[in-house]
Structures are given as C-alpha cells and as structure tokens.
Amino acid sequence: MQLADGRIKLLPFDKSDFELFLEISTCPNIMRHVSKPFTYEEAKSAFEVRSRPWSIESEEWLSLSITEIESGEKLGSIALKIVNHEAKIAEVGFIIRKSAQGRGIANSALKLLKEYSFSELTLNKLVAFCSVHNAGSYKLLEKQDFVREGCFKENTFINNQYIDDYAYGLCKSA
C-alpha cells in the first residue's frame, strides 16, 4: 500500500522509520500537545507495535510515514485506528517533524488518508482529538472539513496537568 500525490508519499512504517519516530516521540516540544515524551525504551516498544502488519480488522493503528518524494526526506507520520468496526469509524492523528511544519505537509497527508479511508476502506466517519491549545492541528482539521463536535474537559494528562481536548468528526456523506 502506498498513497501519494506529486509531493509526498505515505507508506506503512518499516524499520527505516524508527529514527524519525524516535526523534518525534522523545521531543518535548513536538509532544507538548500529545503526551509526555517517550523514553527510548517506550519509543522502541511503541514503534514495534505500530510497525506490525495492519488489516481492516485490526485493533491497532495503521501508522504511515510521510516522505517527501523529491528529496526522500521523512517528514512525519499520520495514522488511523478503527475505533468502531460496526459503525465504520476511525480515529486519525498526525505529527510532523519541526523542520517540516508550516509547509502544508500534514494537509496533503490528511487529504490522502481521507480519500483512502472513505474510498478504499469504505469507512463512514473519521474522528480526531487535539488539545485546545494546538491551533495548528485544529485549524488543519477545519481546513479539511472536519467539524468540531465537542470539547472534552480535562481529557488528557500531559506534564502533570489536565488538558482540554476538542473532538472533531468528518462523515463520508459530508
């Protein structure tokens, strides 16, 4: 499986993606809206789970690396997890390397994943959650036609404090 446009390609995680995953998941600045940064061992363990083969019946994340086609540089990752198989609902999440932020990379990746989710996987709805303080993420979701469906108070615990999260949804019929 490969998803691509003229600029980026999305491929399931393989061993070559570990260094980027480690860089991102252990960086306090990048992870400040997501979770406590991982230790090396936590990152290694999480990567092993996220790089396993995936199928539509899976309970795990389909984790895809985002690679710039022209340079071959790995820029981040985007992932999808079926949270309700019967209703065909999946959660999406994305994270971009600091040097690649603000270049429309996540926008392109989310567009590719949306198209794949609705056409190939025949999902009915995508959902996403992000910190109310993560304007970059929620503005991107809104740009991609996700609708803010709610706010979960004290939903995530990061750096010894509870953080409110916005909940977003996008139905196939939208």
C-alpha angles and dihedrals in degrees: 000000000000128000118196147162125187093284111035141022130208119212133171113265117274133171092281090065096060097089092054091044089051092047093051101038095049096045112104092202096052094040096047092103096037113044144306107307113263125246116234090262093048091049092049092050094046091048092052090056094044094049096055118112112277134211134178089260092055123120091205134079123277097223118196129188117226111222128181106236098212098049101023089230117153107232106177143298141272125197143190130200125186104231097175116025095184094052092037095235123154133184118225130201136174139189128187131202111254093244091056099047118114094027099099093254096129090045091055092044093049091049091053093046092048091053092048092046095052101035106032102025092034091220119171101210142014122206132190136184127204139166115270084234094057100088093165092061099042093045089052092050090050091048088055090053097257111150122223103241100177152325121254110209117224090353100149131041112215128162093353095307137094116245128201116232132205117224118216132188138187121190122206089234092057 
